[in-house]
Amino acid sequence: MSRFLNSSLKGLVPYTPGEQPQNKKYVKLNTNESPFPPSEKALDSIGRCELGDLRLYSDPVCRGVRERLARVLGVETENTVVTNGSDEALNFFFASFCENGVVFNDITYGFYKVFADLYSLDYTEIPLLPDFSVDVDKFIAINKNVVIANPNAPTGLALPLSVIEEIVRSNPENIVLVDEAYIDFGGESAVPLTKKYDNLLVVGTFSKSRSLAGARIGYAVGSKELISDMHAIRYSTNPYNVNRLTLKIAEAVLDDNGYYMNNCRRIIENREYATAELRRRGFSVLDSKANFIFAKSEKIPGEEYYLRLKEKGVLVRHFTNPRICEYNRITIGTKEDMDVLLSATDEIFKELSI
Ligand SMILES: *Cc1c(COP(=O)(O)O)cnc(C)c1O
């Protein structure tokens, strides 16, 4: 770090994204991207004309995307804000609403802690229970802002909507942010509850279920007042936070919602298949409601399994945190991708005679 960086940031530990190898071709099961391309309509939404229009700034109101998003989610346009990936919505929240502290699980999306440190927030991590379920009672009437990923990452476990509602209801003076990055793979969305509770903020993304990780677009849904604050923060940092091409393609994506929901059904099928096949090979696999599974085998250390898969051209995500270092997080791809993972696993076990 240079001697010029703010002293409050000297100890900053940035978020570590999953590997994005640019040379070797991997079966890439490490960052929870969709194995399916955007729909035909989305692919056709950008041509020379749209590229030519890049000389113009993007729509600061993001009208087209917000209207379609509101329709798909069953809310009003004024209850939505569009952001540069959902990470930006999270950034706005941590930067602007958490002066009285914030609470999240100890094992969850790693960016929460990074933001909390970045803004020198007073934060508490609630340990997941030994079976990796959320210690729900600890969140009831905790009287601090709460951030909860549902389904959680990297476990894939989901909380029922009734539990989310109880957390929201018991903390009326604080915001409960529900990060629904993986909601389309089988969880129950809290979006309808935003009509009933003004302290609920639901954050979502186009990166996972809608095949747009590289376009960088996410959103938040909440009461008119909360969303209006989010827009104020957005206009105070970057009113053109989402670029023209991304807005254009996201509109086409929302017009093709059925295609994406159908892809989610395929991913759920492949998830159930991969879960059963890994369990048949002796792995413990958590019951995932996301587009990844969290798995470990008593026969091989988590890191070694990760490294040997990588040698065979299959990339999965390994975390070094001692509580979860025996596990790997494996993104669900196509059926063929899952078969490559399973054959590579069989080969590894054969080579090690285990
Ligand atoms: C992937 C992910 C995000 C970030 O998604 P982007 O929209 O690509 O910024 C946020 N939260 C969780 C839990 C995620 O897994």
Ligand as a Chemical Component Dictionary entry (heavy atoms), coordinates in Angstrom:
data_LIG
# 
_chem_comp.id                   LIG 
_chem_comp.type                 NON-POLYMER 
_chem_comp.pdbx_formal_charge   0 
_chem_comp.three_letter_code    LIG 
# 
loop_
_chem_comp_atom.comp_id 
_chem_comp_atom.atom_id 
_chem_comp_atom.alt_atom_id 
_chem_comp_atom.type_symbol 
_chem_comp_atom.charge 
_chem_comp_atom.model_Cartn_x 
_chem_comp_atom.model_Cartn_y 
_chem_comp_atom.model_Cartn_z 
_chem_comp_atom.pdbx_ordinal 
LIG C1 C1 C 0 -22.781 -13.401 -6.950 1  
LIG C2 C2 C 0 -23.322 -12.770 -5.709 2  
LIG C3 C3 C 0 -23.535 -11.393 -5.616 3  
LIG C4 C4 C 0 -22.974 -10.415 -6.602 4  
LIG O1 O1 O 0 -23.498 -10.464 -7.806 5  
LIG P1 P1 P 0 -23.240 -9.339  -8.886 6  
LIG O2 O2 O 0 -24.641 -8.928  -9.229 7  
LIG O3 O3 O 0 -22.542 -10.043 -9.993 8  
LIG O4 O4 O 0 -22.480 -8.196  -8.313 9  
LIG C5 C5 C 0 -24.147 -10.878 -4.495 10 
LIG N1 N1 N 0 -24.494 -11.679 -3.477 11 
LIG C6 C6 C 0 -24.271 -12.994 -3.510 12 
LIG C7 C7 C 0 -24.670 -13.836 -2.337 13 
LIG C8 C8 C 0 -23.676 -13.574 -4.624 14 
LIG O5 O5 O 0 -23.400 -14.866 -4.628 15 
# 
loop_
_chem_comp_bond.comp_id 
_chem_comp_bond.atom_id_1 
_chem_comp_bond.atom_id_2 
_chem_comp_bond.value_order 
_chem_comp_bond.pdbx_ordinal 
LIG C1 C2 SING 1  
LIG C2 C3 SING 2  
LIG C2 C8 DOUB 3  
LIG C3 C4 SING 4  
LIG C3 C5 DOUB 5  
LIG C4 O1 SING 6  
LIG O1 P1 SING 7  
LIG P1 O2 DOUB 8  
LIG P1 O3 SING 9  
LIG P1 O4 SING 10 
LIG C5 N1 SING 11 
LIG N1 C6 DOUB 12 
LIG C6 C7 SING 13 
LIG C6 C8 SING 14 
LIG C8 O5 SING 15 
# 
